[in-house]
Amino acid sequence: MNSTLSDGLIPFTNEHYMVQGTIRQLVDDVIAPRAAELDETHEFPLDNFRALAELDLLGIFVPEEYGGAGMDFVCYAIAMEELARGCASTALTLAAHASLCMGPLLLLGSEEQKRRWLPGLCRGEQIGCFGLSEPHAGSDAGDTRTLAVRDGEDYVVSGTKMWITNGRQADVMVATVKTDPDQPRGHGISALVIDMHSPGVSVPKTEDKLGMRASSTAQVFLDNVRVPVVNRLGVENDGFKTFMKTLENGRIGIGALALGIARAAYERAVRYATQRETFGRPLAGHQTIQGYIANMATELEAARLLVYRAAFMRAFGGTGVIARDGGTSEGAGATEFGREAAMAKLYASEAAMRITERAIQIHGGFGYVREFEVERYWRDAKLTTIGEGATEILQIVIARDILGQASRSA
């Protein structure tokens, strides 16, 4: 790929290069020039969302028969990286709409359900969101307390969802609900598709956030909302595993998002270091700055390899290695990739924090003011260490997988 980094170990296909070029042009021409303004005003990036719809990027990995572009999951990761390089808020908006909302529909939805919801979401006629987090269920996602009581051909749903990306703008929410309150934590949970315009749905609060401020993050109240039973995805009381699989997909996307932010900060820092003069010579001539840039580049390269390894595993199965001619077909779910997704997101998000902080330091006082934008990259990067599994949770996920495998092999 045409970037500052080597891609010799990543087997990108011609389609992947095409997707990157298309999105990079959109970002450079349309999205990046308005990113600072949107951050300042907190304006939802609706125009960017519509531009993505026009290029068939909202449903980038959704099969063509359901209105999507029918591309592989690597294309989605590429899109997330490129969008985040220009505007992380727009990338996060896409993540909630595509990966988190449409992902469960693809995993669990019946043929009728897919044809009912996916085409409109792919065209951007509807905006999607994902209702997982609650006041008592953030990192502890199994502690879902939003209750869905069966009443004839409907469920009556009551509860509160927190930190819902796209929550105020969304038309459709795929939500976790407790359909059997007698079952313990992590059990008795179902997946429902909720019409956000239904009576009883309200969005009283949009959060004022540190970063990604153009991305809408809302609190959603569900007060005796009637949801048809036909809106349930999959088997009743068996939805929790699918939501965990959704998060695995989402972690790859957020890893790519963190990678894009880090790349933007790194490129700005390198450019500034070569242009700024201090003590009679370019800033880049100082050994300390050279050390910063060397470490930033190394971490960026490592994050890139981890993110795309996970994306290739998600798309093609096995180890994620495909033939250079692109001959391997899409095989989502053909292999487990949870550990790799967690590693990619963990490392990329923490690396993004370090890289953006160093970018500010290289800019000195200019890095601390809005005009030079690197402070925005730092603010945006912070969310990537929290959403889709906080750093501490991912460390547990990775360790349990390693130790569990060791126990089974003993």
C-alpha positions in Angstrom: 0.0 0.0 0.0 1.1 3.5 -0.7 2.0 4.6 2.9 5.0 5.4 4.9 5.2 1.8 6.0 6.5 -1.4 4.4 3.8 -3.9 3.5 6.0 -6.7 2.3 4.5 -9.2 4.7 0.9 -8.2 4.1 -0.6 -9.9 1.0 -2.9 -7.2 -0.1 -4.8 -7.8 -3.4 -5.6 -5.5 -6.2 -9.1 -5.0 -4.7 -7.6 -4.0 -1.4 -5.4 -1.4 -3.2 -8.4 -0.1 -5.1 -10.4 0.3 -1.9 -7.6 2.2 -0.2 -7.1 4.5 -3.1 -10.9 5.3 -3.3 -11.2 6.0 0.4 -7.9 7.9 0.6 -9.1 10.3 -2.1 -12.5 10.8 -0.4 -10.7 11.5 2.9 -8.2 14.0 1.4 -10.8 15.8 -0.7 -13.9 15.8 1.6 -13.5 14.3 5.0 -10.2 15.5 6.5 -10.7 19.2 5.6 -13.7 19.4 7.8 -12.5 17.2 10.7 -11.4 20.0 13.0 -14.6 21.9 12.4 -16.8 18.9 13.2 -14.7 18.3 16.4 -15.2 21.9 17.5 -19.0 22.0 16.8 -19.7 18.3 17.8 -21.8 18.1 14.6 -22.7 14.6 13.5 -20.8 13.8 10.3 -24.0 13.1 8.2 -22.5 14.4 5.0 -19.6 12.0 5.4 -22.0 9.2 6.1 -23.9 10.0 2.9 -20.6 10.1 0.9 -19.7 6.7 2.2 -23.2 5.4 1.2 -22.7 6.8 -2.4 -19.5 4.7 -2.7 -21.2 1.6 -1.3 -18.9 1.6 1.7 -21.5 1.4 4.5 -22.1 -2.2 3.7 -18.5 -2.9 2.5 -18.4 -6.5 3.8 -22.2 -7.3 3.4 -22.9 -9.7 0.6 -24.2 -8.2 -2.6 -27.6 -10.0 -2.4 -28.4 -8.0 0.7 -27.4 -4.7 -0.8 -23.7 -4.6 0.3 -20.5 -4.3 -1.7 -19.6 -8.0 -1.1 -15.9 -7.3 -0.2 -13.9 -9.1 2.4 -13.3 -8.0 6.0 -9.8 -6.8 5.1 -11.4 -4.1 3.0 -13.4 -3.0 6.0 -10.2 -2.7 8.1 -8.6 -0.7 5.3 -11.6 1.6 5.2 -11.4 2.1 9.0 -7.7 3.0 8.9 -8.0 5.5 6.1 -11.1 7.2 7.5 -9.5 7.5 10.9 -6.5 9.1 9.4 -8.8 12.0 8.3 -11.6 12.0 10.9 -11.8 9.4 13.7 -15.4 10.4 14.4 -16.5 9.4 11.0 -14.6 6.1 11.3 -16.4 5.4 14.6 -19.7 6.2 13.1 -19.1 3.6 10.4 -17.9 1.1 12.9 -21.2 1.3 14.9 -23.3 1.2 11.8 -21.6 -1.5 9.9 -19.7 -3.8 12.3 -21.8 -3.5 15.4 -25.3 -3.2 13.9 -25.1 -5.1 10.6 -22.6 -7.7 12.0 -25.2 -9.4 14.3 -27.7 -9.3 11.5 -25.3 -11.2 9.3 -24.4 -13.7 12.0 -27.8 -14.4 13.4 -30.5 -13.0 11.1 -32.8 -15.2 9.1 -33.0 -14.7 5.3 -36.2 -12.6 5.8 -34.5 -10.5 8.5 -31.4 -9.9 6.4 -33.5 -8.8 3.4 -35.7 -6.6 5.6 -33.0 -4.6 7.3 -29.6 -4.9 5.5 -30.4 -3.2 2.1 -31.6 0.0 3.8 -28.7 0.1 6.2 -26.3 -0.4 3.3 -27.8 2.4 1.3 -27.7 4.7 4.3 -31.5 5.1 4.3 -31.3 4.1 7.9 -28.6 4.5 10.5 -27.7 1.7 12.8 -26.4 1.3 16.4 -25.6 -1.4 18.9 -27.2 -1.6 22.3 -24.9 -3.5 24.6 -23.6 -1.3 27.4 -25.8 -0.4 30.4 -25.2 1.5 33.7 -24.2 -1.8 35.3 -22.9 -3.6 32.2 -20.0 -2.0 30.5 -16.9 -4.2 30.7 -19.1 -6.7 32.4 -21.3 -7.2 29.3 -23.0 -10.3 30.7 -24.7 -8.3 33.4 -27.5 -7.2 31.1 -30.5 -5.9 33.0 -32.7 -4.5 30.2 -35.7 -6.8 30.5 -37.8 -8.2 27.7 -41.0 -9.8 28.8 -43.0 -11.9 26.3 -46.6 -10.6 25.7 -48.2 -12.5 22.9 -46.4 -11.7 19.6 -44.4 -8.9 21.2 -41.7 -8.4 23.8 -42.2 -5.5 26.2 -38.7 -4.0 26.7 -37.6 -1.7 29.5 -34.1 -0.6 30.5 -31.3 1.8 29.9 -28.5 1.6 27.3 -25.4 3.7 27.8 -22.5 4.9 25.5 -24.5 4.2 22.4 -22.6 5.4 19.3 -25.0 6.9 16.8 -27.7 6.6 19.5 -29.4 9.9 18.8 -29.4 9.5 15.0 -30.1 5.8 14.8 -33.2 4.3 13.2 -32.3 0.7 14.1 -30.7 -0.7 17.3 -29.5 -4.3 17.7 -29.7 -4.7 21.5 -29.0 -7.2 24.2 -32.0 -7.9 26.4 -32.6 -10.3 29.3 -35.4 -12.6 28.2 -35.0 -15.0 31.2 -34.2 -13.1 34.4 -34.0 -16.4 36.3 -30.8 -17.4 34.5 -27.4 -16.3 35.8 -25.1 -13.6 34.5 -24.3 -14.1 30.8 -27.2 -16.4 30.2 -30.9 -15.9 29.3 -29.9 -13.0 27.0 -31.4 -12.5 23.5 -30.8 -10.2 20.6 -33.6 -7.9 19.4 -33.8 -5.4 16.6 -35.5 -2.4 18.0 -37.1 0.4 15.9 -35.7 3.5 17.4 -38.9 5.5 16.5 -41.1 3.2 18.5 -43.2 4.6 21.4 -41.2 4.4 24.6 -37.8 5.0 23.1 -36.1 8.2 24.2 -32.7 9.7 23.9 -32.4 12.2 26.8 -28.7 12.8 26.8 -25.8 13.0 24.3 -22.4 12.8 26.0 -19.9 15.7 25.9 -16.7 13.7 25.3 -13.0 14.2 25.4 -12.4 13.0 21.9 -14.2 11.8 18.7 -16.6 14.6 19.5 -18.4 14.6 16.2 -19.4 11.0 16.8 -22.7 10.9 18.7 -22.6 9.0 22.0 -26.0 8.8 23.7 -28.0 7.4 26.6 -31.1 5.5 25.4 -34.1 4.9 27.6 -36.5 2.0 26.7 -39.8 2.4 28.6 -42.2 -0.5 27.9 -41.2 -0.6 24.2 -43.1 -3.2 22.2 -40.8 -5.2 19.9 -42.3 -7.9 17.7 -41.1 -11.4 18.4 -40.1 -11.6 14.7 -37.5 -9.0 15.4 -35.5 -11.5 17.6 -32.3 -12.6 16.0 -31.6 -16.3 16.5 -32.8 -18.5 19.4 -34.3 -17.0 22.5 -31.9 -16.8 25.5 -28.9 -17.7 23.3 -27.8 -14.3 22.0 -24.8 -13.6 24.3 -22.3 -15.7 22.3 -23.1 -13.8 19.2 -22.6 -10.4 20.9 -19.2 -11.6 22.0 -18.4 -12.6 18.4 -19.6 -9.2 17.3 -17.1 -7.6 19.7 -14.3 -9.7 18.2 -15.1 -8.3 14.8 -15.4 -4.9 16.3 -12.0 -5.1 17.9 -10.3 -5.5 14.5 -12.1 -2.4 13.3 -11.2 -0.4 16.4 -7.6 -1.6 16.1 -7.6 -0.3 12.5 -9.1 3.0 13.7 -6.4 3.4 16.2 -3.8 2.6 13.5 -5.2 5.4 11.3 -5.1 8.0 14.1 -1.5 6.9 15.0 -0.5 7.1 11.4 -1.9 10.7 11.0 0.0 11.8 14.1 3.2 10.1 13.0 3.0 11.7 9.5 2.4 15.1 11.0 5.3 14.7 13.4 7.7 13.7 10.7 6.7 16.6 8.5 7.0 19.1 11.4 10.4 17.7 12.5 11.8 18.3 9.0 10.4 21.8 8.7 11.0 23.3 12.2 14.4 24.7 13.1 15.7 24.9 16.6 19.2 25.8 17.9 20.3 26.6 14.3 19.3 23.3 12.7 16.2 21.3 11.7 14.4 19.7 14.6 14.9 16.3 13.0 18.7 16.8 13.4 18.4 16.3 17.1 19.1 12.8 18.4 16.3 12.8 20.9 13.7 13.6 18.1 15.2 10.9 15.9 14.7 8.4 18.8 11.1 9.5 19.1 10.5 9.1 15.4 12.2 5.7 15.3 10.1 4.3 18.1 6.9 5.8 16.6 7.6 4.2 13.3 8.4 0.8 14.9 5.2 0.8 17.0 3.2 1.8 14.0 4.6 -1.0 11.9 4.0 -3.6 14.7 0.4 -2.4 15.1 -0.2 -2.5 11.4 1.0 -6.2 11.2 -1.2 -7.2 14.1 -4.3 -5.5 12.8 -4.1 -6.9 9.3 -3.1 -10.4 10.5 -6.4 -10.4 12.5 -8.3 -9.0 9.6 -7.0 -11.6 7.2 -7.8 -14.4 9.7 -11.4 -13.0 10.0 -11.7 -12.9 6.2 -10.0 -16.0 5.0 -9.5 -18.3 8.0 -6.4 -20.3 8.9 -3.4 -18.1 9.7 -4.8 -15.3 7.6 -2.2 -15.9 4.8 -3.6 -15.9 1.3 -2.1 -16.4 -2.1 -0.7 -13.3 -3.8 -3.2 -13.8 -6.6 -6.0 -13.4 -4.1 -7.4 -16.8 -5.0 -8.6 -17.8 -1.5 -12.3 -17.2 -1.0 -14.0 -15.4 1.9 -14.3 -17.7 4.9 -15.6 -15.6 7.8 -16.0 -17.8 10.9 -13.8 -20.5 9.4 -11.3 -20.1 12.3 -11.2 -18.7 15.7 -9.5 -15.2 15.7 -10.6 -13.8 19.1 -7.1 -13.8 20.6 -5.6 -12.2 17.5 -8.4 -9.6 17.4 -7.8 -8.8 21.1 -4.0 -8.5 20.6 -4.4 -6.2 17.6 -6.8 -3.9 19.4 -4.8 -3.9 22.6 -1.5 -3.1 21.0 -2.8 -0.7 18.4 -4.8 1.4 20.9 -2.0 1.6 23.4 0.5 2.4 20.6 -1.8 5.1 19.3 -1.7 6.8 22.7 2.1 6.7 22.8 2.5 7.9 19.2 0.0 10.7 19.6 1.6 11.9 22.8 5.1 11.9 21.2 3.6 13.8 18.2 2.5 16.5 20.6 5.9 16.5 22.3 7.7 16.9 19.0 5.5 19.9 18.2 6.2 21.5 21.6 3.9 24.3 22.4 2.3 24.2 19.0 1.2 20.6 19.7 -0.8 21.8 22.6 -3.0 24.1 20.6 -5.9 23.2 18.3 -4.4 24.8 15.1 -1.9 22.0 14.6 -4.4 19.2 15.2 -2.1 16.7 16.9 -3.8 17.3 20.2 -7.1 16.1 18.5 -5.4 12.9 17.5 -4.4 12.3 21.2 -7.9 13.0 22.4 -9.4 10.7 19.8 -7.0 7.9 20.4 -8.0 7.6 24.1 -11.4 6.1 23.3 -9.7 3.2 21.4 -8.3 2.0 24.7 -11.8 1.8 26.2 -14.4 0.9 23.6 -14.8 -2.7 22.3 -13.0 -4.0 25.4 -10.8 -1.9 27.7 -7.1 -2.5 27.8 -7.4 -4.4 31.1 -10.3 -6.6 29.8 -8.3 -7.5 26.7 -5.3 -8.5 28.8 -7.6 -11.0 30.6 -9.1 -12.3 27.3 -5.7 -12.9 25.8 -4.2 -14.5 29.0 -7.3 -16.8 29.5 -7.0 -18.0 25.9 -3.3 -18.7 26.2 -3.6 -20.4 29.6 -6.7 -22.4 28.5 -4.9 -23.7 25.5 -1.9 -24.6 27.6 -4.2 -26.5 30.0 -5.8 -28.4 27.2 -2.4 -29.4 25.8 -1.0 -30.6 29.1 
